[in-house]
Amino acid sequence: MALTIIEMLSKEAGAERRNLFIAASLSGLANSFVIALINSVARSIPNVRMHSFVLFALSVALYVLTSRYTFHRTTRLVESALHHIKIRIVDKIRRMDLQGFERVGTSEIYDRITENVTVISTSAGMIAATLQSICVLVFSALYLAWLSVPALMLISLLLGSGLMLFRSNQDLVENGLRQLGIFRLAFFDQLTDLLKGFKETRFNARRSQELREDVLRTSERLRDSTIKTNSLFDDNLIFSNTLLFALLASVVFVLPQQLELKSTQVTQIIAALMLSWNSVAIAVNCYPAYIRSNHALMALEALEQKLESGSDPLAKEALVSNPWKGRFSRIEVSRLEYTYRPTTDDGMNFHIGPVDLTLQAGEVVFVVGGNGSGKSTFLKTFTGLYPASAGSIRVDGVRVDSHTLAAYRELICTIFTDFHLFSRLYGLLDVQPEAVQALIAQMQLEEQTSFSQQRFTRRELSTGQRKRLAMIVALLEDRPLYIFDEWAADQDPTFRHYFYKELLPMLRARGKTVIAVSHDDRYFSCADRVVTMEYGQVRSIEQHGEGAPPPPSPEKPS
């Protein structure tokens, strides 16, 4: 069962619920006492005494103090609960495997977090105001009962009937909010296509036009759904004002005809009703925000469930077992397989393997093949990002399993085609700025960026330059196994030659093992072995090395 915003706050407050309830009750009592006091003083004008003013001032002071506590404490509780939710989501993302992460998608994660956290955050004042208003209404009802029980019964009957009609309209509002969530997510997906596919749309006018039409249709649906839902909110607001008119009419036109009420009693009832109506309006008008908050909380819970379902079944956060201590001599891949099964009927299965491969420390291996041959998928399975369907990986005879996967990943440093440069060098300790600056100069990036306070001063570079920054980070990590997925593809001829003829030999000389996806057949001689993949299968493994003639040498980077 989904958690409501009130239940979330109650859980977060713990033992403090009692203090919050007392503060809200005192606030409501002070508010109602002010109403009664004003009515009482109004009857005795001009013989107003000083003690009445003192009581008024004390009541207002009590109202201010208890209201401040209620509002401020509710805000703190809401933000504290949101903090816990955000940290839970972050931890669940960290525990996901890549397959589950790709299935959820970054658009949904961004939309669910940014949109719904904002909705819940802005609800803090609404919740405090509603809680306070309910207390005010309870004490106001007691005051009305003291003035006239029949008046209270009539007002309660009309108010209850009106609130039932108001609640029935909220079913339409809730359906509208669900539709809004669907259309908003679809719009963000298409906007992502537009932004990330900016270059591609420049070369295909029809693609650009069709994308625009899709965005237009989704935006129109989002617009119409928003207008319809907001109109329902507006209707509720108008209805609440109309309900006040009906209540006033009943007091003025109905009660005096049915009961023997003095004009002073009618005046007092009207005054009490008018002064307490603000609390009714607050409770009624905050109800849509309450519904929105509940939907936002349900959306975050649904996101958490999705993230939980994509958690890595093997990986554990801590290094449960680390038999290799940051080094290895031999990795054996035996009958390794991976099968991708789409979650929708229109998707296609994709299978790689079985793959048998043995890697020695200090060996350079190229993985080659056409697009869609399974190179990147194999590397993601080999590194444990995708869960293997069958087969095993052994490092120095020790099988990689749930107890050793975290330690196995600590052996590996990767630069995939969709790599990310972090805002600072997370995970690297005691990085010497001089060493980083030397690597920046080696990669010929000293005019584009520098290193200061554990971060690169500029990361918005070309793809090739960003790959060089990623290489700097990889060299600083100093892992025994490097995996480069088409690193040289976006480099100019000078740095392509540098990668194959200088960087890879340097890593080999340091005893590092390198697996590099490559299409540069003219540099295949730089590898000890070349593994060719086709349709997810290893078609051949060729020995290379220095026997093949080297390609011509462009100008070497200084």
N, C-alpha and C positions, 0 to 999 in steps of 0.2 A: 504493500500500500504506500502511495506517495506521501511524503512528508509535507505538511503545510508550513507556511512561514511562521505561524504562531507556535506550532510544535517544535520547529527548529529553534526559535528563540527560547522557548521553555527549557529545551534540552541544554542550550548554551548557558542559560542563566543559572541552572542548578539550584543551589540553596538560596541564591539571591532573588528568586521568584517572589519570596515573601516580602522582601523590602520593596520590590518594584510594585507589588500589588498594594501595599500599605501607602506608598507615595502617591499612586494614582487615585486611591480612595480618598486620601486627605485632600488631594487637589480637587476632586469632584465635590467633596463636602464643602470646601472653602468656596467654590464657585456657587454652589446652591445656597450657601449661607448668605453670600453677597446678594443674591436675588431676593431672598426672604427679607434681608435687612433693608434693602432699597424699598421694597413694598411697604414694610412697616414704617420706615421713616417718611415715606410719601404720604401716609395717612395722618401723620402728626405735624406736618408743616403748618405753621412756622415754628412750632415748639420743638425744634430739634436740639437734642442734648449732646454734650461733648463725648459722652461715653459711646454713643452710636457711631461717631466718627472714628473713635479709637478701635471699636470692634470692626468697622469697615477696613481700616488700615491694617489691622492684624490679619484679617481674612485675606486681603489682597497679598500681604507679605507671605502668608502660608501658601497661597495659590502659586505665587511666583517661585518660591523655593522648591515646593514639591513638583511643580511642572518642569522646572529646570532639571531636577534629578531624574524624573521620568523620561524626558526627551533625551537628555545626554546619555543616560545609562542605556536606553534602548538603542541609540545610535552606536554606542560602543559594542553592545551585544551583536547587532547586525553585522558590523564590520569584522568583529572577531569570528563570527560564524562564516562569513565570506572568506576570510583569511584561511580558515581551516579547509573550506571547500577547495579554494585555489591550490593550496599546498597538496591536498589529496589528488587533485587532477594532475598536477605536475608530477607527483610520485607515480601515478598510474601510467602517465605517458612514458616515464623513464623505465617502467617495468614492461612496456609493450615490446613485442617483436615487430620487425619491420613490416611483415605481412599484415598484421593487425593495424598498424599505424597507417599504412597506405589505404587500407579498407575504410577507415574512418575519414581520412582526408583532413588537410589543414584548414580548408574553408569552414567546415562544420565546427572544428575546434575553436577557431577564431570567433566565428559568429556566436556560438553558444556562450563562450566566456565573456566577450566584450558586451554583447547586448544584454544578456540575462543578469550578469553581475551588476551592471548599471541599474537595471530595473529594481533589483532587490536592494541595492544600496540606497536608492532614493526612497525606499519604502519605510525607512526607519522612523522618520518624522510622522508618516501616516499611521504607523502602528501605535506610536505613543499617543498621538492625537485621538485615535479611535478608542484606545484603552481609557484615556482620560474622559472622553465624551460619554462612554458607557457609564462610568461612575457618576458623572454629572447627571445623566438621565435617571439613574436609580434614585439619587437624592432629590432630584426635582419631582419625581413621581411621588415620593413621600410627602413633599411639601404640597403638591396638588391634592393629595389625599386629605391632608389636613385642612385645606381650603374647602374642598368639595369632593366626596367620593364619587358621586354620579358624574361629575365633570371629568374626573380621572378615567372612569370606565369608558365614557364616550370617546375621549381623546385616544385612549389606548386601543379601542376598537377600530377607529378610523386609521390610526397610525399603523396598526398591525395589518389591516387590509391593504393599505398603501404599500407597505414593505413587501407583502406577498406578491403584489403586482410587479413591484420593482425587481424582486428576485427572479420572477419568471422571465423577465427581459434579459437577465444576466446569462441565461442559457445560450441565447443568440450571441451575446458578447463573447462567451468562452469559445464557441465554434469559430467566431471571427478571428479570435486570437490564435487559434490553432492554424487556420488558413494563412494568417499573416506570417507565422513562423515558417511554413512550407515555402511560401512565395519569396520570403526574404532570403532563405538559404539558396534557393534556385537563382535568385538575382546575383548573389555573391559568387556563386559558381561561374555564371556567365561573365561577370565582371572580371573574375580571375582569368578566364580565357582571353578576354580582350586585352588585359594588361600583360600577361605572360606571352601571349601570342601576337604582340604588337608588330614584330618584324614580319611574321608570316602573313599577316593580313595585308601588308603593303605589296605583296607579290601575287595576291589572288583577290581581285575585286569582288568576285562572287562570294568567296568565303567571308570577306569583310561585310558584305551586304547581308548575307544569311545570318551572320552572328548578330548584326545590328537588329535584324527583324526578331530574332529570338529574345534579345535583351528588351526590345520594345514591347513584345507580347508579355513577357514576365513583369516588366515595370508597370504595364497597364493593369495587369491582374493585381499587383501589389498596391497600386494606386486605388483601384476600385475597392479592394478589400479593406484598405486603410480608411477610406471615406465611409464605407458602410459601418465598420466597427466604431469609428469615432462618432458617427451619427447616432449610434445606439448609446454611447456615453453621453452625448448631448441631450438625447431624449430623457435619459435618467436624471440629468441635472434639472431640466425643465419640469419633469414630473415631481421632483422634490419640492420645488417652489410652489407648484400647483397644490401639492398636498398641504403645505402651510396655509394657503388661502382657504382650503376646505376646513382645516382645523379651526381657523379663526372664525369662519362663517358659522361653524357648529356652536362655538362658544357664544357668539353674538346673537344669532338668529334662532338657534334651537334650544339651548339650555334655559334662557329666560322664559321661554314659552312653556317648558315642561316642569321647571323647578321654581321654587320661590327663592330666587337669588337676588341679593341686593346689588345695586349698581357697583358698589365698592368691591364686592366679591368678583363680579364679572371683570372689573378692571384689573384686580389682582391676578385672576386666572390668565387674562390676556398678557399681562406684563410677565408673568412667570413663563408662559408659553413662548413669548417673543424672546426672552432672555435665554431660555434653554434651547430654543430652536437651533441656535448655532451649533450646539452639540449634535443634534439630529442631523443637520446638514453635513457636518464633518464626518459623522459615521457613514451616512449614505454616500457622500461623494468620495470617501476613501475606500469604499467597497470595491469599485473597479480596480483601484490600485492594488488592493489586496488580492483580487483575482489575478491580475497581471503578475504579481509577485509569486503567487502559487504556481502559475504556469512557468515562470522563469526558473523557479526552484525545481519543478518537474523536468524541465529541459536540461538543467545541470545534472540532475540525477540520471536522466537517460544517457547523457554524455558519459558520466562515470561508469555506467553499466557497459556501454560500448567499449570504453577504454579497458575495463576489467576483462571483457571477453577476448580482447586482443593481447592479453598479457603473455609474456614469454614463458612457455611451459618449462623451459630448462634453466634460464638464467636466474641467479640469485644475486641480491644486491652486494653482499659481502663475498670476499674471496674465501669460499668455504674450504677449498683445497687448492693449494698452489704447489704442485710437484715440480715445476720447471724453474722457478726463481728467476724469471726474466730471460731465459736462454733455452735453446734446444739444439739438437743435432739432426733430427730427422722427423718429418711429418709424413704419415701414411694415410692416404685417402683410399678407402676400400668400399667399392660398390655404392658410392654416394648417389642418392637420388633426391629429387625434389619435384613435387607436383603442385601446380597452382590450380585451384578450383574456384572459379568465379562464384560470387554470391547471387548473381542474376542469371536468368535463363539465356540472355543474349551474349553472355561472355563465353570465352573459349578456354578450354584446359590447355595447360602448357607443362611439359615434362622434360626434365633433364636427367641424364644418367642412364644406367649406372656408370659412374666415373671412378677409375682407378688411377691414382697418381701418387708418386713418392717424391718428396722434396728434401734436398739436403741443405744444411746450413751453408751460406755463402754461394748459393746457386741463383742464377738469373734465368727465369722462365718466362717466355712470351706466350700469351694465350691469344690466338687469332681466329678469325672466322667472320662471315658476313653478318649483317644486321639481323637480329632475331635468331642467331645461332645458339644463344644461351650463355654467352661469355659472362655478362654481368650477373645473370641469375646464378651461375655456378659460383662466382666469387662471393655473392651474398649468402649462399648456402655454405660455402667453405668457411666463411668467417662467422657463421652462426646467426647472421641477421635473419635468414629464412630458416625455419625448422626443417631438417632433412626428413624426407618421407621414409628413407631406408638407408642402410649403410652406416659407416662409422668413420671417424677421424681419430687417429692416434698420434700423439706427440711423444717421441722417445718411448713408445710402447704403452703409454698411458692413454686410455680412452677419454675423449672429450664427452662429458655428460653434465647433468645438472650441478654436480659438485665442482666440476673443473672448468665449466664454460667461461665464467668470469675471468679466471686466471689465463685461459687460452686467449681470450680477446685482449688481455694485457700484453700479449706477445706481438700484436698486430697493429700496424699503422696504415690507414687507408686514405687514398684520395680518389673518391668516386667522381663520376661525371657531374653529379648533382651535389657536389661538396658544399660545405658551409664554412665561412670564416667567422669565428666568434668575435665578439666585441673586445675581448681580452684573452690572454693566454691561459685559459682555465686548465687546471690539471698539471701545469708545469711549475716546478718549484726552483727557486734560486737561478732564474734565468739571468744571465749576464747581458746587459744592454750592449756591451761591446761586441759580444759574439753574435747577437741578433743583427746589429748594424753591419757586421762583416758579411753575414749571409745576404742581407739586403743589397749590399754592394755587389756581391757575387752574382745575384740575380738581376743586376742592373736596374734596381728599383729605387736608388737613392734620391732620384729627382721626383719620384711619385709619392713616396711615403718614408716615414722613419719610425723608430720605436721609442715609446716613452710611457712610463707608468704601466707596464705590463700590457701594452696594447699598441697596435699599429695606428699611426695618426690618420691614415686614410685607407679605406678599403674599397671605395667606389672606383674600381679600375676596370680595365678590359678583362675579358675572360682569361686570356693568356697570362696577364699580369697577376690576376687573382690566384691562378693556379700556381704561380711562382711563390706567392705569399703562403699558400697552402703547403708547398714543398718546404719552405723555411720552417713552418711549424712542425712538419713531419720529421725533418732532420733534427730539430730540437728535442722531439720526443725520444729519438734514439731507440726505437724498438728493433727486435731481431728480424721481424718479417714485415716487409713493405708491399703494399698492393696499390698499383697505379692503374686506374681505368682510363685509358686513352689520354694520359696526361699531356703527351706531346702534340695532340691533335690541334690545339689552339695556339701553338707556339710558332714563331717565325723560324725560317730555316736555320738561323744561327743557334737558337736555343733548342731546337729539335736535335741538331747535331750534338750540342752540349749534353743534352739528356742522355742520348745513347752512347756517346763516345767518352764522356768524362764522368757524369754523375753515376750511371749504373756501374761502371768499373770501380769507382770509388767506394760505392756501397758493397760491392762484392769483396773488395780488398779488406773492408772492415768486418767481414764475416756475415754481412746481412744477406738474407734471402729476399729476392724480389720476384713478384709476379706482376707482370705488366701486360695489360691488354693493348695490342698494337695493330695498326694497319700498314705500318711502314716496312714493307718487305725488303727495301734496300738496306735496312738496318738489322735484319734478322740474324746476321752474323754476330751481333753483340750479345745474343742470348746463348746460354748453354744448351737449352732445349726450346723447341717451339711446339706448343700443343695446339692442334687445329680442331675446332669444334664446328659441328654442323647439325642443325635440327636437335640441339640438346645433347648430342653424342660426341665423344672424343673420337675423331676419325683417324688421327695420326699423331705421333709424338716423334719429332725429328731431332737428332743431335746436331747442334751447330757449333758455336764457339768461334775461335779465331781462324779457322781454316778457310772461311769464305772471304772473298776480296772485300775490303772496306769501301764504303762509298766515298765520293770526293768530299773533302773537308772545307766547309765554308769558313768565313772569318770567325775565330774563336772569341767568345765574350771575355772581356777583361775583368 
